[in-house]
Amino acid sequence: MVKQVRALSATGMLGSGFRESSLLRGLDMEPDFIGCDAGSTDSGPYYLGTGTAHFSDDAVSRDLRLILRGGRKQRIPVIIGSAGTGGADGQVDHVVELVCRIAHAEGMRFRLGIIYAEQQADYLIPQLRRGRITPLTKTPEPLTEEVIRRSTHIVGMAGIEPFIEALDQGAEVIIAGRSSDTSIFAAIPVMRGLNPASAWHAAKILECGAACVKQRQYPDCLFAVICDDAFIVEPPNSDYVCTPVSVASHNLYENDSPYTLREPAGILHTEHCRYEAVSDRAVRVTGSTFEPATVYTVKLEGAELAGYQSLFFGAIRDPMILKQFPTWLKGLTETLHRRFAEIYGEEVGNRYQLHFRTYGLNGTMGPLEPEKRIGHEVCLVVGILADEQELATNLAKSAAHIAVHYPIPEWSGLITALAFPHSPPELNRGPVYRFNMNHVVQPDSYKEMFRIHYESIGN
C-alpha cells in the first residue's frame, strides 16, 4: 500500500470564512487532519503591534466551531497556526478562550496543545550580542538593543518542530502562535515519514485554502493527498477547479521566487516540478526536492509604535493643476512645513512626518508604477504622523485649509483646489505601528524559543 497523508485545509485564514458544505465534503474525503492558518503580516504591523485580531470574535468562532466539530467527529487532529493574526502570546490566549467556550457549549473533550511564540528582550539581546541575529534584507534601521526593548511585541516564526512535539504528546487540537503557514500542513506528513519535498510543497499549496483554484470567488477549503513522490490537490467545492497553471502560480504567492521556499528546516526547490491534470478538477504535482538546512534559524517579526496619525484626502480635477501637479505638490509641501513651524516653532520638525499618496498617479504601486500619465482626476491622501495625537490633529487641520486653496500661477484670486468628501476633512487614526524586524535568529534549539502547554478540555 502506498504511504500517504490526506490533508484538509479549512480556509486561507481563520475568520475569513468557508462554505460549510465544502468542509463537510472535505471530511467525507477522509482527511488525516484539518489545518488552518490564522494570521499574517499582509494586513500590516497594527495587529502585532497592538496584540489585537484582524477578524471579529464572531467570525473566528463560526469557523472554529465547524472545524472543531469536524475534527472531533472524525477523531483527527486540528492544527491552527499564527493564532490571533500576529501570533503573540495574548492573541493565542484569546483564541484558546474561544476554543474553550465552543468546547464547553458543544460538550467536546480533547487534549489541547498551546504553542507560544512570543520572544522577550532578555532572550534576544544576548543573541544579538553573540552575533546570532542577522537581517534577511537591507533594513532602514539597524537592529539594536534599543529597537528590541521598544518593540511592543516580537514573535518567532515556528517551523514544524513544535507541532510535532505537541502531536507526540497527544495533542488533539493545537493552537499555535506565529508559525510559517506551511509548517501547519507539513508537520504531520514529515512526522509520519513522508518525503519532506512532497510534504513542504503540498503544504505551500494548502496554506491558503482554495486560493490555488482557477478564479476563486470567496475563501474556501482545499484537499490534498500527499505521497512520497507526488501530491494531488482538489477543491471539495464542486464549483471550483484546480488547473496546472492555477496550482503552479501559487508558488509565487507571498514569495519572492516561484522556485524556492525557505523554512527553518531547509529550502524547498520546485524548478523541476511537473503539474498535470488528473481530472477536470484535480492536479498532480511531482519533481519537488528539499535541501535540509545546515544551520537552523527562526524568522523574527517585531512591531513598535510609530506615532499617532491624522489624515485627510480630497479629489483634484482641475486640468490646470494636473498638468503641473508635481510642481503644485512640491510648493504645497514647502508651505505646510513653513506654516507648522510658524505655529509650533522650528523644533516641531522633529516631531512629525508628512506623507502624500496620490491615487491616479503612482498611488497604488508607488515608484514601481510604469504608467506616468495623469488621468482626468486624482485623489490626494495626506497623512501626518506625530508623536502625539493632538499634534497630528492640529497639523492636519492647518494642512487641510492650506491645501484646499493652494494656488497655481495661472489663477487669480481664491479658488478651491481640493474637493473634500467629508466634514470635517481630517480623520484621526490614533496610534499606528511599524515593523522593525525582518531578521533571523540562530537558536541552540527550537525549544528555547517556543513553549508548549497542555490542557485537558471537557474533563
C-alpha positions in Angstrom: 0.0 0.0 0.0 1.3 3.5 -0.9 2.2 5.5 2.1 0.2 8.7 2.1 -1.3 11.5 4.3 -4.6 13.1 3.5 -4.9 16.8 4.5 -7.8 19.2 4.6 -7.2 23.0 4.7 -10.3 24.8 6.0 -9.5 28.2 4.5 -6.7 30.7 3.9 -7.2 32.5 7.2 -9.3 31.6 10.2 -12.2 34.1 10.3 -12.2 34.7 6.6 -14.8 32.0 6.1 -15.5 28.9 4.1 -18.6 27.1 2.9 -19.9 24.6 5.4 -20.9 22.3 2.6 -17.2 22.4 1.3 -15.9 21.4 4.8 -18.4 18.5 5.0 -17.3 17.3 1.6 -13.7 17.6 2.6 -14.4 15.5 5.7 -16.1 12.8 3.5 -12.7 12.6 1.7 -11.3 11.1 4.9 -8.5 13.5 5.9 -5.9 12.6 8.5 -6.0 16.1 9.9 -7.5 19.6 9.4 -5.2 22.6 9.3 -5.9 26.3 9.2 -3.7 29.4 9.2 -5.0 32.2 11.4 -2.5 35.0 10.9 -0.4 37.0 8.6 1.7 40.2 8.1 -0.3 41.0 5.0 -2.6 43.4 6.9 0.4 45.4 8.2 2.0 45.9 11.6 -1.0 47.1 13.5 -2.2 43.7 14.7 1.1 42.5 16.0 1.8 46.0 17.4 -1.5 46.1 19.4 -1.9 42.4 20.0 -5.4 42.6 18.5 -7.1 40.4 15.8 -8.0 41.2 12.3 -11.3 39.4 12.3 -14.1 39.6 14.9 -14.6 37.0 17.6 -17.9 36.2 15.9 -16.2 35.4 12.5 -13.4 33.4 14.1 -15.8 31.5 16.4 -18.0 30.5 13.5 -15.1 29.0 11.6 -13.6 27.4 14.7 -16.9 25.8 15.7 -17.3 24.0 12.4 -13.6 22.9 12.2 -13.6 21.6 15.8 -16.9 19.7 15.2 -15.4 18.1 12.1 -12.1 17.2 13.8 -13.7 15.7 16.9 -16.3 13.8 15.0 -13.7 12.1 12.9 -11.1 11.9 15.7 -8.4 13.7 13.7 -6.1 16.4 14.8 -7.0 20.1 14.3 -4.0 22.4 13.9 -4.3 26.2 14.0 -1.2 28.4 13.4 -0.5 32.1 13.9 -3.5 32.5 16.2 -5.0 35.9 16.6 -3.4 37.3 13.4 0.0 38.3 14.9 0.6 35.1 16.9 1.7 37.0 20.1 1.0 35.3 23.4 -2.1 37.3 24.3 -3.6 36.7 20.9 -3.0 32.9 21.3 -4.7 33.0 24.7 -7.7 34.8 23.3 -8.2 32.2 20.6 -7.7 29.5 23.3 -10.5 31.2 25.2 -12.8 31.0 22.2 -11.9 27.3 21.7 -12.8 26.6 25.4 -16.1 28.4 25.0 -17.0 26.4 22.0 -15.9 23.1 23.5 -18.0 23.8 26.6 -21.1 24.7 24.6 -20.7 21.6 22.3 -19.7 19.1 25.1 -16.3 18.4 23.4 -13.5 16.6 25.1 -9.9 16.7 23.9 -6.3 17.3 24.8 -5.3 20.9 23.8 -1.7 21.8 22.9 -0.8 25.5 23.1 2.4 26.7 21.4 3.6 30.2 22.4 5.9 32.0 20.0 6.4 35.5 21.6 10.1 36.4 22.3 11.4 38.5 25.2 14.1 41.1 25.2 16.1 39.2 27.8 16.4 36.3 25.4 17.0 38.3 22.1 19.5 40.8 23.4 22.1 38.2 24.4 21.6 36.5 20.9 22.2 39.9 19.3 25.4 40.4 21.3 26.6 36.9 20.2 26.0 37.8 16.5 23.2 35.2 16.2 20.7 37.6 14.8 21.1 38.7 11.2 18.9 40.7 8.7 17.1 38.9 5.9 17.2 42.1 3.7 18.6 45.6 3.9 16.7 47.4 6.7 16.1 51.1 7.2 17.5 51.0 10.7 20.0 48.5 12.1 18.7 46.2 14.8 19.9 47.4 18.2 19.2 46.6 21.8 17.1 49.7 21.9 14.9 48.6 19.0 14.3 45.3 20.7 13.4 47.0 24.0 10.9 49.4 22.5 9.1 46.7 20.5 5.6 46.2 21.7 5.6 42.5 20.5 8.2 40.3 18.9 7.4 36.8 17.7 9.4 33.9 16.3 8.0 32.1 13.3 7.8 28.4 14.2 8.6 25.6 11.9 7.3 22.0 12.1 9.2 21.0 15.3 6.9 22.4 18.0 3.9 21.0 16.2 5.5 17.5 16.0 6.4 17.7 19.7 2.8 18.6 20.6 1.4 15.8 18.5 3.8 13.3 20.0 2.5 14.4 23.4 -1.1 13.5 22.4 -2.4 16.9 21.5 -5.7 16.5 19.5 -6.2 20.2 18.9 -3.2 22.6 18.6 -3.5 26.4 18.9 -0.1 27.9 18.0 1.4 31.4 18.0 3.3 32.7 15.0 4.3 30.0 12.6 5.1 29.6 9.0 1.9 29.0 7.1 3.4 25.8 5.6 4.5 24.3 8.9 0.9 23.8 9.9 0.4 21.4 7.0 3.9 19.9 6.7 4.2 18.7 10.3 2.1 15.6 10.1 3.4 14.3 6.7 7.0 14.8 7.8 6.3 13.3 11.2 4.9 10.2 9.5 8.0 9.8 7.4 6.9 11.1 4.1 9.4 12.7 1.7 9.9 16.3 3.0 9.9 17.6 -0.6 6.3 16.5 -1.2 5.3 17.4 2.3 6.6 21.0 2.1 5.4 21.6 -1.4 1.9 20.3 -0.7 1.9 22.5 2.4 2.7 25.6 0.4 -0.3 24.9 -1.9 -2.6 24.1 1.1 -1.7 27.1 3.2 -4.2 29.5 1.7 -7.1 27.1 1.2 -8.8 27.4 -2.1 -6.5 30.3 -3.3 -4.9 27.9 -5.8 -8.1 27.3 -7.7 -9.0 28.9 -11.0 -10.9 32.2 -10.3 -11.5 31.9 -6.6 -14.6 34.0 -5.8 -14.6 33.5 -2.0 -12.4 31.8 0.6 -13.0 28.0 0.9 -11.4 24.6 1.6 -8.7 22.6 -0.2 -7.9 18.9 0.0 -4.6 17.1 -0.7 -3.3 13.6 -0.9 0.4 13.6 -0.1 2.7 10.7 -1.1 6.5 10.3 -1.2 6.9 11.1 -4.9 3.9 13.3 -5.6 0.8 15.0 -4.2 -2.7 15.7 -5.6 -4.8 18.7 -4.8 -8.5 19.1 -5.3 -11.1 21.6 -4.0 -14.1 20.0 -2.2 -16.3 22.7 -3.6 -17.7 21.4 -6.8 -17.9 24.9 -8.2 -14.1 25.3 -8.0 -11.4 23.8 -10.3 -7.7 23.3 -9.9 -5.6 23.6 -13.1 -1.9 23.0 -13.6 -1.5 26.8 -14.1 -3.5 27.8 -11.1 -1.6 25.4 -8.8 1.8 26.3 -10.2 1.2 30.0 -9.9 0.5 29.7 -6.2 4.2 29.1 -5.6 4.8 32.8 -6.2 2.1 33.9 -3.8 3.7 35.7 -0.8 7.1 34.5 -2.1 9.9 36.3 -3.9 10.6 33.3 -6.1 8.4 30.7 -7.7 11.2 28.1 -7.4 12.4 28.3 -3.7 10.7 28.4 -0.4 12.8 28.9 2.8 11.8 27.3 6.0 13.6 26.7 9.3 14.3 23.1 8.3 15.6 23.9 4.9 14.7 25.0 1.4 12.1 23.6 -1.0 13.0 23.6 -4.6 10.3 23.5 -7.3 12.1 24.5 -10.5 11.8 20.9 -12.0 8.2 20.2 -10.9 5.5 18.9 -13.3 1.9 19.9 -12.8 -0.5 17.5 -14.5 -4.3 17.4 -14.5 -5.5 14.1 -13.3 -9.2 15.0 -13.7 -11.2 18.1 -14.7 -10.8 19.4 -11.1 -7.6 17.9 -9.6 -3.8 18.4 -10.2 -0.9 16.1 -9.6 2.5 17.6 -8.7 5.8 15.8 -9.0 9.5 16.7 -9.0 9.9 18.7 -5.8 13.2 18.5 -3.9 14.1 19.6 -0.4 17.5 20.8 0.8 17.9 20.4 4.6 19.3 23.5 6.4 22.9 23.4 7.5 22.0 26.0 10.2 18.6 26.1 11.9 17.2 29.6 12.0 13.9 31.2 13.1 12.5 34.3 11.5 11.7 37.2 13.8 8.9 39.7 13.4 8.7 42.8 15.6 6.4 45.8 15.8 6.7 49.2 17.6 4.7 52.3 18.0 5.4 54.7 15.1 3.3 57.6 16.4 -0.2 59.0 16.1 -1.8 59.8 12.7 -4.3 62.1 11.2 -5.1 62.3 7.6 -7.3 64.0 5.1 -8.0 63.3 1.4 -9.6 65.1 -1.5 -10.1 64.9 -5.2 -8.4 67.2 -7.7 -10.0 67.6 -11.1 -8.8 71.0 -12.4 -6.8 70.2 -15.5 -4.6 73.3 -15.0 -3.4 71.8 -11.6 -3.0 68.4 -13.0 -0.7 69.4 -15.9 1.7 70.8 -13.3 0.8 68.5 -10.4 4.4 67.7 -9.2 5.3 71.4 -9.0 2.0 72.2 -7.2 2.6 69.4 -4.7 6.2 70.5 -4.1 5.0 74.0 -3.4 2.3 72.8 -1.1 4.7 70.6 0.9 7.1 73.5 1.5 4.2 75.8 2.5 2.9 73.3 5.0 6.3 72.8 6.7 6.7 76.6 6.9 3.2 77.0 8.4 3.7 74.3 11.0 7.0 76.0 12.1 5.1 79.3 12.4 2.6 77.7 14.8 4.9 75.4 16.9 8.4 76.6 16.3 11.2 75.2 14.2 11.7 72.3 16.6 8.3 70.8 15.6 10.0 69.4 12.5 11.5 66.7 14.7 8.0 65.6 15.9 6.1 64.8 12.8 6.3 63.3 9.3 4.2 64.5 6.3 3.2 61.9 3.7 1.4 62.3 0.4 -0.2 59.4 -1.6 -1.6 60.3 -5.0 -4.2 57.9 -6.4 -4.3 58.3 -10.1 -0.5 58.9 -10.1 1.5 56.1 -8.5 -0.9 55.8 -5.6 -1.1 52.1 -5.7 2.4 51.0 -6.8 4.5 54.0 -5.8 7.9 54.1 -7.6 7.2 50.7 -9.3 4.3 52.2 -11.4 5.3 52.1 -15.1 2.5 54.4 -16.2 3.4 58.0 -15.6 0.4 59.7 -17.3 -2.0 61.5 -15.1 -5.7 60.9 -15.8 -8.6 63.4 -15.7 -8.6 63.4 -11.8 -6.5 62.3 -8.9 -7.2 61.5 -5.2 -4.7 63.0 -2.9 -4.3 61.4 0.5 -2.3 63.5 3.1 -1.1 61.7 6.2 0.6 63.4 9.2 2.3 61.2 11.7 3.3 62.9 15.0 4.4 61.9 18.5 1.1 62.9 20.0 -2.4 62.6 18.6 -3.3 66.2 19.5 -0.4 67.5 17.5 -1.2 65.3 14.5 -4.8 66.5 14.5 -3.9 70.2 14.9 -1.4 69.9 12.0 -3.9 68.2 9.8 -6.5 71.0 10.4 -4.0 73.6 9.3 -2.7 71.5 6.4 -6.3 70.8 5.0 -7.1 74.5 5.0 -3.9 75.4 3.2 -4.2 72.6 0.7 -7.8 73.4 -0.3 -6.8 76.8 -1.5 -3.2 76.3 -2.6 -2.8 78.2 -5.9 -1.0 77.8 -9.2 0.5 80.7 -11.2 -2.4 80.8 -13.7 -5.0 81.5 -11.0 -6.1 85.0 -9.9 -8.0 85.2 -6.6 -9.0 82.4 -4.2 -10.1 79.2 -5.9 -10.7 75.7 -4.4 -8.1 73.0 -5.4 -9.5 70.0 -3.4 -13.0 68.6 -3.1 -13.4 67.1 0.4 -15.8 64.2 0.7 -16.2 64.6 4.5 -16.7 67.3 7.1 -14.5 67.8 9.0 -12.0 66.6 6.4 -9.4 65.3 8.9 -9.7 61.8 10.1 -7.9 60.7 13.3 -6.4 57.2 13.1 -4.9 57.1 16.6 -1.8 55.0 17.3 -0.1 53.5 14.3 2.7 50.9 14.2 5.6 49.9 12.1 7.5 46.6 11.6 11.1 46.9 12.9 12.4 43.4 12.3 13.0 41.2 9.3 15.7 39.1 10.7 16.5 35.5 11.6 18.0 34.2 14.9 20.0 31.1 15.3 18.8 29.3 18.5 20.6 26.3 20.0 17.2 24.5 19.9 13.7 25.4 18.9 12.7 24.6 22.5 14.3 27.8 23.8 12.0 29.9 21.6 8.7 28.0 21.7 6.9 27.0 24.9 4.2 24.3 24.8 1.5 24.0 27.4 -1.2 21.3 27.5 -4.8 21.4 28.9 -7.5 18.7 29.1 -10.6 20.3 27.8 -14.0 18.9 28.9 -12.7 16.7 31.6 
